[in-house]
Amino acid sequence: MAVVPFLAMVLMRFLYFSSKKHFYLPKVTPQEPVIFAFWHGDLLMQPYLYYQFRSIPKADVLISDHFDGKLISKTMEYFKLGTIAGSTNRNGAKVLISAMRSLKNGYDIGITPDGPKGPRHSVSSGVVAMAQKTNTKVILFTCKPTRFWKLNSWDGFVIPKPFAALSFYASEPIDLKDYTLEEAKQIIYDGLQKHAS
């Protein structure tokens, strides 16, 4: 199975470079570390949106410690992105501590609020806790292809078709510190649903 991450990287590069790209970015890019959040089913092309923010990547992505998560972690290495194994639902305290340590050390954090096992398009408390405890802003990522396949998986995983147009959306940085848990979760949900496939 060692070849799978390499093939995934090749596929991602082919889909990206064969497509037309449109980027809708915040007016100001924060220099300090931020939390990038995106739906689990929208994960595939997000490294390319991240590169619009950081010419030199410095990020850790929260990835499941299951077998498929390990394959994703290996794929992320091709994009010079680190990973933190686990989720904020499973062994949550350990993962949150690791992620907050990364933020403190100057790393951005990538997280899927509905990962690793759903329900699809639900927002876990972990992303809010991380943002509020570290006073870190959240930027919401979405990639919307004009043509795509949607897998019959719990997350409705989206794979753009070759030569489609890709619209990448990144929200303005969101400060969650003055919101209740439920208010903050609703803000994240509404923002991610705005351009969801």
SVG drawing of the C-alpha trace seen along z (x, -y; Angstrom):
<svg xmlns="http://www.w3.org/2000/svg" viewBox="-26 -43 35 45">
<polyline fill="none" stroke="black" stroke-width="0.4" points="0.0,0.0 3.0,-2.3 2.4,-3.3 -1.1,-4.7 0.0,-8.0 2.3,-8.6 -0.6,-7.8 -2.9,-10.1 -0.3,-12.9 0.0,-12.4 -3.8,-12.4 -4.1,-15.6 -1.4,-17.4 -3.0,-16.2 -6.5,-17.4 -5.1,-20.7 -2.9,-21.6 -5.5,-20.4 -8.2,-22.7 -9.0,-26.4 -8.5,-28.0 -10.3,-30.8 -9.3,-32.0 -11.4,-34.1 -9.2,-35.0 -9.4,-37.3 -8.4,-40.9 -5.6,-40.4 -3.6,-37.3 -2.7,-36.9 1.0,-36.5 0.3,-34.8 -0.8,-31.1 -4.4,-30.4 -6.8,-27.4 -7.9,-26.3 -11.2,-24.4 -12.8,-22.5 -15.3,-19.6 -13.8,-16.1 -15.3,-15.4 -13.7,-18.5 -10.2,-17.6 -8.6,-16.6 -7.5,-19.9 -7.0,-22.0 -3.2,-21.9 -3.4,-24.1 -5.5,-26.7 -3.1,-26.7 -0.2,-27.6 -2.1,-30.8 -1.5,-31.8 2.0,-30.5 4.7,-30.4 6.6,-28.3 4.3,-25.8 4.2,-25.5 1.2,-23.6 0.0,-20.5 -3.2,-18.8 -5.3,-16.7 -5.7,-13.3 -7.4,-10.2 -5.1,-7.6 -7.0,-4.8 -5.5,-3.1 -7.0,-5.5 -5.7,-8.4 -2.2,-7.0 -2.4,-7.0 -3.5,-10.6 -0.7,-11.5 1.8,-10.1 0.2,-11.9 0.4,-15.2 4.2,-14.7 4.5,-15.2 3.0,-18.7 5.4,-19.4 2.6,-19.4 2.9,-17.8 0.1,-15.8 -1.2,-15.2 -2.7,-11.7 -6.1,-11.5 -9.3,-13.6 -10.9,-16.0 -13.7,-13.4 -11.4,-10.4 -8.4,-10.9 -9.5,-14.5 -7.6,-16.0 -4.3,-14.6 -4.9,-15.9 -6.0,-19.3 -2.9,-19.7 -0.7,-18.7 -2.5,-21.1 -2.2,-24.0 1.5,-23.2 1.9,-23.5 0.0,-26.8 2.3,-28.1 5.3,-27.0 4.1,-29.0 2.4,-26.3 -1.0,-26.7 -3.5,-23.9 -5.8,-22.2 -8.9,-20.5 -12.1,-18.9 -14.8,-19.8 -16.9,-16.8 -14.0,-14.3 -12.9,-11.6 -16.2,-9.8 -19.0,-12.3 -21.8,-12.9 -21.2,-14.6 -21.2,-18.4 -21.4,-18.5 -19.2,-20.8 -17.4,-19.2 -16.6,-21.2 -12.9,-20.6 -12.3,-23.3 -14.1,-25.9 -12.2,-24.9 -8.9,-25.1 -9.6,-28.5 -10.9,-30.0 -8.3,-28.5 -5.4,-29.8 -7.1,-33.0 -6.5,-31.9 -8.6,-33.0 -10.3,-30.5 -10.4,-30.6 -12.9,-28.5 -11.7,-26.7 -13.9,-25.4 -13.1,-24.0 -16.0,-23.9 -15.4,-22.1 -17.8,-22.6 -17.7,-18.9 -17.0,-16.1 -17.5,-12.6 -19.0,-12.2 -18.1,-8.9 -20.7,-6.9 -18.9,-7.4 -20.1,-8.9 -18.5,-12.2 -19.6,-12.3 -15.9,-12.7 -15.6,-15.0 -13.1,-14.3 -13.0,-17.0 -13.2,-15.7 -10.2,-16.5 -10.3,-19.8 -13.1,-21.1 -13.0,-24.6 -12.0,-24.9 -13.3,-27.7 -11.3,-28.0 -12.9,-30.0 -11.3,-31.2 -13.2,-33.2 -12.0,-36.3 -10.4,-35.4 -13.0,-34.6 -12.5,-35.5 -14.6,-33.2 -13.6,-34.3 -16.8,-36.2 -19.2,-33.5 -20.8,-30.6 -20.0,-27.1 -23.2,-26.7 -22.9,-30.2 -19.4,-29.5 -20.3,-26.1 -23.2,-27.7 -20.8,-30.4 -18.5,-27.6 -21.3,-25.5 -22.9,-28.4 -19.6,-29.5 -18.6,-26.1 -22.1,-25.4 -22.0,-28.6 -20.0,-27.0 -20.3,-23.3 -20.6,-20.8"/>
</svg>
